[in-house]
Structures are given as structure tokens and as C-alpha cells.
Amino acid sequence: MANQKSKSAIILSMVLVLVLIISACSSNTASNSTDAPKATVPDTAQSSGKLLDAPMTLKVLYGEINTKSPVFDAVFEKTNVKLDFELAPANLDQRLQTIFATNTLPDIMKVANGNQLFASAAKDGLLLNISDYMQYAPNLARLIKENPAINNNKVDGKFYSFPQLGNWRLQLAGAPMIRVDLIEKLGLQIPKTFDDLYHVLKKFKEAYPDSIPYTGRENAKKLLNEISFAMGSGNRMYYDPAINGGSWSYGQAHPEFKPVLEFLNKLYSEKLLDPDYAVNTGDQMKEKLASGKALFYWDNNSFGVNFNQALKPIDPKAKFDLLPPLQYGQAKPRAAMYVKDWLHHYVISAKVKDPEKVVKFMDWMYSPEGTRLMNYGIEGEHYTVVNGQPMMKEDIVKKYADTKDPYRFMQKDIAVGFEAFDPNVDEHPMAQVSDPELTRWASQMTEANGYFQVRSIPPFTKEESEKLKKLVTKVDTLVDQEMDKFIIGVRPLSDYDKFMKSLADNGVSEIEKIYNDAYTRANTP
């Protein structure tokens, strides 16, 4: 009996050894097979309970952000990713040029939509080709399917960035905003045409000689953006829905732009336009409007609620309100409203370690969990859930209520929303924090009321980008040099035909053709 047990034990041992050998051989064969599936990134169901199983640090170049916000601790808790920021608040564009030129890219950086550096870097192989890793980006893939306009971010048919989208937006526009309390006080009518606007601004100046009837910021480029579209043209390259059923055009290269300069020149010569419009910073413009010094602006309408709040101690009746699109000539009134999706680029270095994990992390930002954290902050600390919907806490709302710009101050402080590291922006907090007037204005910005959505720049081929870089630099430089001269009267408007010829001689028609060819190509099924 003992011998029988001994023999059985020996046979069992041999069987176990054989099983282990077969198992090991099978494992080695699978790992070396060319047909073996690629390793997948650990998901949230794994042992750590986080998006990624092991901690990783990603270096991020950004303009300005509150790196000490507890939001980034929460990001780490949920994903195992620590974001190590390098900030360049004053010289981000210059910093981007340097790192692209020297190929010393951090892991992640944000590049503005329209910045030619993006396409060039993608074509030169400096950026990770996201299209090769779409199996790790199911949230982005879903959004692209729902919103084909995201395809405008492609370079040579491939995605090289995670686009900044508007998950939900409160509609805003670069709009005409005027002191309606003064219109009523002076017995005037709400302007409906550009001639009406001129006469109201003139009456403002007569009644308040020390005032600035119309102010703007930065330079002619910003001043011209919205008013030129409203007058039937556009500033530089823009999409015009009225040209050939919809077409890209360079505004200053066509005679329809001249009346825009004539109108602004008239305002300037009669001291109705801020004499410092070309050098005003954004803060200086806002200070003039918030103090009652300036009475009209054509810019982001959301600024108006902040000016109204600031004016209350000065004059409880003071109020900026939105004008409807103004009539110019015989054409239907029109205005441009901001795009739903900014399509700025969150790009990843082609040399990043573990690209699958980095792509998975960036895609998490579009998930319900990532989107909520990066727009509302931390539940219980910044927001609570009411009837299934996140709502900013009352103490948070009150904390920023008396600032010059409550929503933007809150975003910057907490590090959420558009002002932070957020590719999928939800502006419901903006609606909650801001004056109800902002929601009322948004409801008026519809196609039925003459508003058109600004179009995103189409994707270009490598050859097109190289041509545009040379042509646009020359043409934009000419425009930069001359616009202020025409507005302030240093150069007479009788020279405008000569100016248009100089744009034509420098290839403006070729720029328009490249844009329209690219746009047609991107929007043809």
C-alpha cells in the first residue's frame, strides 16, 4: 500500500510538472506571436481603482493656471496622473516657437486654433498622431461622430490633437452693447441702423463732453472684427455666408470693406471713438466702461453684466444692454456669434513615454467624470448635486460675486472651465454665477435674428500650409501697417483702391483659393 501511494505521488508530481511546462510554452508562444493582441492600458476596474494602474507625471506647458488648485489633486486621485506645469503667462507664443524649433517639447501643451505652428509641427513629426491610438480614446471618437466639424482639426487626414470643445455653452457674441439708460434719459430711440448708432453716439458726446462714446481694445484688428461683418464685409480671412452660397474671403481686399473704415474714421474725427483704442489693453477698456467713462463697445457681450454690476454704486439706473443686429444699406442685418467649439489644440509630444496611457488620460477628460471635475471642481467643496444636476455651492458663488468678473475669477481660482486645463468646456456654471441678463441675451442670438456662427479654419495640406505661411505674413503685415492710418486719417481713404491693389499684388487671391479649396475638401462627404 505504501509503495502504491508513493507511485501515485510520483505520477501526480510528473503530471503537474508537465502541465507547468506546457503552460509556460504556451505563454511564450503567445507573447512572441505576431498575431498577439497589443497590450492594453489598465482601466479603472483594475486593482488601483484609478484610470491607470501606476502613477505617472506629465509635463505640461501652459499660459496661466492655478497649479495649487485641489482640482489637480483630485485628477491624480482618479487617474494616477500628476500634471507638472511649466507656465508662460506673458510669452506663450514665443515659448511655443522655441520648443518647436528645437524639438524640446513637453509631454502636453495647448496651441491656439489658427496657429500655423500646429500644422507645421504635425507635418514634421513632432506631435503624436492621435489617429493611431483612437482605440484608447472612445470618448473622443464618440464626439467626432456626433460633431463632424471636429474633422477640421485634421492635418493631412490625421488627428494630432485633442480639440477644445464646448460640451455646453451659453451663447455669446462680439456684440454691440450700449448704455440704454442714457438713451432713455436723453429721449433717444434704440439704434436700428448704423446711421442711428452714429447719431446716438453724437448725442452722448454732446450731453457728456468728457465721455468716450465708443471704446475698444488692443488695436484695429480687434476693433474691426465684429463691426466689419455687421457692415457686410469681414476682417482678414473670414467665412461669409452671403458670398457664392458661403465662401472664405479676405475682407480688406474687397471694396465692401472701405465703408467700415469710413464709418470708423468719421467717429474718430468727431471724437466719438476712443482716441486710445489702438493702445488700450483689455483691462483699460473694461475700466472705462465699468466706471461710466465709456458708453458703448462692440465686443464680448458677457462683459456687460460685469459693467452693470460695477456701475450700480455710481448710478443704480445705469445699464448696458444688447443691441439687435444693425441694418447697413439694403442688406439684411447680420452679426457673428462665437463658435460652439473653439477647436484649440491639446497636443502630445511624439516622444512621450507610454503614448497609450497619455491618450487614455486625455480621453478621460471628455468622459462624464472628467468633464464634471474639470468644470465644477470637487463635489462637496465647490459644488453639490441638486435633482441630478451639479450646482456651484452658494458660498462659492458669493465668494466671487463682488469681483470684476465673477465667472472668470472663479474659473481661474478653482482652475476649471475654459480658463483652465479643460478640453471639454461646460458653461452651466457661467449661467449660474452670472446675471440672468446673460441668459436673456443668449436667447436672442439665433439665426432667425440674423446671427451667424463663425466658421473654424479648415485643415490644410503641407503644401498649402507652406504657401499660406509666406503669403499671409506679407498680406497681414500690409494690413497691420495701414488700418490704423485709415481710421485716424493719417492716410486718406481715397488711397484705398491703391491699398487693395497692393494686397492683390501680394497674393491675396491665392490665399482665398487655398482656404476655399481646403474648406470644400473638408466638407465634401
KETIVEX-207846 format. One record per residue (C-alpha): residue in three letters; x, y, z. Coordinates in steps of 0.02 Angstrom, whole numbers, plus 50000, padded with zeros to 5 digits. Layout:
BEGIN
ALAXYZ
...
This chain:
BEGIN
MET500005000050000
ALA501425011950042
ASN502275008249876
GLN500635011449785
LYS500435028649870
SER502235032749829
LYS501995028249646
SER500405038749640
ALA501305053649714
ILE502705052149588
ILE501475051149443
LEU500495066249509
SER502105076349525
MET502595071949347
VAL500875077249283
LEU500995093949374
VAL502725097149304
LEU502115092849130
VAL500635104649148
LEU501785118749204
ILE502965115749058
ILE501525115748932
SER500805131449011
ALA502485140349005
CYS502755135448823
SER501015141248779
SER501335158048865
ASN502975160848774
THR502215156548606
ALA500795169148631
SER501945183348682
ASN503075180848532
SER501685178548404
THR501435192448276
ASP499565189248292
ALA499535192748479
PRO498435207448531
LYS499305223448586
ALA499425226448772
THR498005237248832
VAL498105251148958
PRO497445245949129
ASP495695252749159
THR494765259049311
ALA494185241549355
GLN495945236049399
SER496685234649571
SER497115252949598
GLY495355258849563
LYS496105272649455
LEU496155275749269
LEU497965269849261
ASP498725256549371
ALA500385265349405
PRO500705283749442
MET501425294349302
THR501945312649289
LEU501605322749132
LYS502485339149097
VAL501275352249031
LEU501655369148951
TYR500255381548986
GLY499965400148985
GLU499245403749156
ILE498375392249281
ASN498205389949469
THR499335374949490
LYS498935373749676
SER497075370549649
PRO496445354849738
VAL495665350049570
PHE497355343249516
ASP497485332749673
ALA495785325649626
VAL496405322249450
PHE497815311949524
GLU496645302649641
LYS495525297549496
THR496825294149362
ASN498545291749441
VAL499165306149331
LYS500105320749407
LEU500185336349298
ASP501825345849314
PHE501525363249240
GLU502775375049160
LEU501905391949148
ALA502215405349017
PRO500885418549054
ALA501705432748958
ASN502595424048816
LEU501725407648775
ASP501795410048585
GLN503655413948592
ARG503955398848703
LEU503005387748582
GLN504055394048436
THR505645389948532
ILE505175372348583
PHE504525367848411
ALA506095374748330
THR507215364748447
ASN506095349348465
THR506115350848654
LEU504265348248680
PRO503505344348850
ASP502275329748857
ILE500725340548831
MET500415358448777
LYS498985369148713
VAL499105377648543
ALA497795390148486
ASN496695386048338
GLY497385395148186
ASN499185394948248
GLN500185388748098
LEU501445380848217
PHE500205366748248
ALA500075360548069
SER501945362748039
ALA502395352948195
ALA501185339048148
LYS501895337647972
ASP503675337548041
GLY503295322748153
LEU503445332248318
LEU501685328048377
LEU500895311548421
ASN499715305148286
ILE498135302748389
SER497285293348246
ASP498485278848277
TYR497845277448457
MET495975280048437
GLN495625263248520
TYR496175271648681
ALA495045286748651
PRO493235280548645
ASN492535296848715
LEU493365307448582
ALA492865295048446
ARG491045296648500
LEU491125315748499
ILE491905316048325
LYS490495305048261
GLU489215316848339
ASN490085332648278
PRO490945330848108
ALA491595348848120
ILE492965341948232
ASN493715334648074
ASN494315352248034
ASN495695348848160
LYS496445335348049
VAL498145337647967
ASP498355327547808
GLY496875316947859
LYS497515312848035
PHE497155319548209
TYR498655326748300
SER497735334748444
PHE496315333548568
PRO495145347848522
GLN494445360248647
LEU492565358048633
GLY491025366448700
ASN490145352348793
TRP488795365148833
ARG488945383648800
LEU487975399248845
GLN487915407848675
LEU488995423448668
ALA489495435348530
GLY490565450248491
ALA489045461448500
PRO488565479948509
MET488245484448692
ILE487605501748739
ARG487045511848892
VAL485165510348866
ASP484815520649024
LEU485625535748940
ILE484645532948780
GLU483055533748883
LYS483665548548985
LEU484065558648829
GLY482425554148744
LEU483265544548604
GLN482745528848511
ILE483655512148517
PRO484795511648363
LYS484225500248224
THR485445505548089
PHE487245511448081
ASP486635529048048
ASP485565527948205
LEU487095522248304
TYR488125536948240
HIS486775549448293
VAL486575541648466
LEU488465542048496
LYS488475560148439
LYS487085564448562
PHE488055555548700
LYS489555566648666
GLU488505582348664
ALA487675578048830
TYR489265571448912
PRO490765580548835
ASP492035571548944
SER491395554348898
ILE492065541848771
PRO490545536848670
TYR491375521448590
THR492885512048657
GLY493835496448606
ARG495405486948649
GLU497105481648585
ASN497145487948405
ALA496235489548240
LYS496225470748219
LYS495095468448370
LEU494075484048335
LEU493685478248158
ASN493205460148194
GLU491345461348227
ILE490875478148155
SER491565473647983
PHE490485457947972
ALA488955467748027
MET489275480147885
GLY489345466647752
SER491195462747748
GLY492415454547868
ASN494115456747949
ARG495525447547859
MET495105429447816
TYR493315425847865
TYR491875414847808
ASP490465424647728
PRO488805415347709
ALA488225428147579
ILE489635425447453
ASN489275411647325
GLY488195402347449
GLY489595402747577
SER491425406647545
TRP493065411847626
SER493625429447585
TYR494965441847637
GLY493915456747691
GLN495145470947664
ALA495485465247485
HIS493725469847427
PRO492825486647406
GLU491475481547532
PHE492735484547670
LYS493015502947632
PRO491365508847712
VAL491915500747876
LEU493445511947881
GLU492435527047826
PHE491225524447971
LEU492605522448100
ASN493595536948028
LYS492045547948047
LEU491845542648228
TYR493695545748263
SER493745562848181
GLU492215568448281
LYS492955561848445
LEU491615548548461
LEU492885534248454
ASP494135532248595
PRO495745540948540
ASP496705527248631
TYR495785512448554
ALA497385506148469
VAL498385505148631
ASN497025501048759
THR497335484748850
GLY495825474048888
ASP495875479849069
GLN495955498249018
MET494455496348905
LYS493475487549042
GLU493935500849169
LYS493245514649058
LEU491615505349033
ALA491425499949215
SER491745517549280
GLY490475526149167
LYS491815534849064
ALA491425525048905
LEU489645521748846
PHE489705509248702
TYR490775494448649
TRP490715480848516
ASP491505465648596
ASN491095450548706
ASN489335453848768
SER489655444348931
PHE490725458948990
GLY489125469149002
VAL488465460549158
ASN490075464649249
PHE490005482849196
ASN488205484049256
GLN488705477249425
ALA490155489549439
LEU489065504349388
LYS487715501449520
PRO488585511349660
ILE488875525649537
ASP487135525749461
PRO485825512549509
LYS484945515249342
ALA486505512749235
LYS486335498149117
PHE487215490948965
ASP486065480948853
LEU486225471248692
LEU485765479848529
PRO484965469448392
PRO485995466948233
LEU486095483848147
GLN485475487447972
TYR486775492747844
GLY486215497947671
GLN484915486647590
ALA485595470247657
LYS484775460747798
PRO485515464647970
ARG486805451848023
ALA488005448148165
ALA489315434848204
MET489145424148359
TYR490535414248437
VAL490805396148385
LYS490185382048495
ASP491865373248487
TRP493485382948497
LEU494485368448424
HIS496075374148509
HIS497345360148512
TYR497925349948661
VAL499435341348582
ILE500575327248641
SER502425325948602
ALA502855312048480
LYS504245307148600
VAL503095304748750
LYS503325288848851
ASP501845276948859
PRO500815285948725
GLU499355273948750
LYS499205279348932
VAL499345297848891
VAL498005296348757
LYS496895286948879
PHE497135300649008
MET496715314648886
ASP495185305048827
TRP494625303449009
MET494445322349009
TYR492965320248889
SER492125307148999
PRO490665312149113
GLU491815310549265
GLY493235320549189
THR492095333849116
ARG491215336649282
LEU492825337949382
MET493665349949259
ASN492135361449250
TYR491385360949425
GLY492825356249537
ILE492625344549685
GLU490925338649745
GLY490555344849919
GLU491925357949912
HIS491445367549755
TYR489775360449701
THR488335349449756
VAL487125338849655
VAL485325345249652
ASN483995334749565
GLY485375325549475
GLN486225341349413
PRO487855348649480
MET487665366249552
MET489025377649617
LYS488865379749806
GLU488125396049867
ASP489675400449968
ILE490715398449809
VAL489525409649710
LYS489565422849848
LYS491465422049859
TYR491655428749682
ALA490055439049668
ASP490915455649703
THR492395453149587
LYS492515462349421
ASP492135446449325
PRO491385432949441
TYR491385418249319
ARG493145420849254
PHE493845424349427
MET493035408349489
GLN493725398249342
LYS495485404649367
ASP495465402249556
ILE494745384649556
ALA495625380149390
VAL494075374349298
GLY493245378149132
PHE493955387248981
GLU495195396949086
ALA495995380749145
PHE496615363749081
ASP494945358449008
PRO494675351648832
ASN492785349048856
VAL492045365148925
ASP490355365549012
GLU489725383249042
HIS488235379049153
PRO489215386649300
MET489325402749198
ALA487425403349184
GLN487265400349371
VAL488575412849428
SER488175426749305
ASP486755439349299
PRO485145432249221
GLU485345445449086
LEU486705434649009
THR485475420548982
ARG484205432748910
TRP485475439448786
ALA485965421748736
SER484155417848694
GLN484155432348569
MET485685425948474
THR484845414948345
GLU484935412948157
ALA483155419548147
ASN483785435848223
GLY485205437348097
TYR486615428948194
PHE487835417648103
GLN489055405348179
VAL490875409348147
ARG491695395148049
SER493275386248103
ILE494815387347993
PRO494885372147876
PRO496335359647881
PHE497695362447752
THR498915350847664
LYS500775352847696
GLU500995361947530
GLU499535373547568
SER500205377447742
GLU501915381847672
LYS501155393447541
LEU499995401547668
LYS501405404747790
LYS502285415547661
LEU500775423747582
VAL499805427647742
THR501335435147826
LYS501545447647684
VAL499695452047668
ASP499355453147856
THR500885464247877
LEU500205476547749
VAL498525476647838
ASP499345479048008
GLN500315494047942
GLU498835503047862
MET497215500047957
ASP497535512348098
LYS498155525147971
PHE496495524547879
ILE495485525448040
ILE496375540348117
GLY496565549247949
VAL498455548547927
ARG498145540147759
PRO496655546347657
LEU495305534047610
SER495495539847431
ASP497035528547433
TYR496005512947469
ASP495985506647289
LYS497865508047287
PHE497935498447451
MET496825484447382
LYS497975483047232
SER499465480547346
LEU498545466047430
ALA498145458547260
ASP499955460347205
ASN500495450647360
GLY499405435547326
VAL497795438347422
SER496755429447289
GLU497875414147308
ILE497575414347496
GLU495695414447465
LYS495835399947341
ILE496835389347462
TYR495555392347600
ASN494075388347489
ASP494875372747415
ALA495295366347590
TYR493555370447655
THR492705361647509
ARG493825346547530
ALA493485345447719
ASN491595346947696
THR491375335047550
PRO490745317947606
